[in-house]
């Protein structure tokens, strides 16, 4: 969240997950950053572009209400649409050690 506090807000965090509320205005772009594996819930329709760590760009489109698995990634996201979008991302953390 230090990389892009304008677009990413932590709404819950504990030793197992971090939950982010992600919002982008029309045509806004982030900075390159990473996420661990987790689940993404698209709260609004999304029309975007993702540039991977390899420099390859791909178009992304999702409908509101879609829930998807997201592998760990490093990317540069951009809202390619004329409307704002909102996403909830649940990042999984390493399982805590069992209590002794």
Protein Blocks (a to p, Z undefined) as FASTA:
>chain_A
ZZmmmlpccfbdcfkbccddddddehiacddddddddddddfbdcddddddfkopacddd
ddehiacdddddddddddfbfbdcddddddddddddddZZ
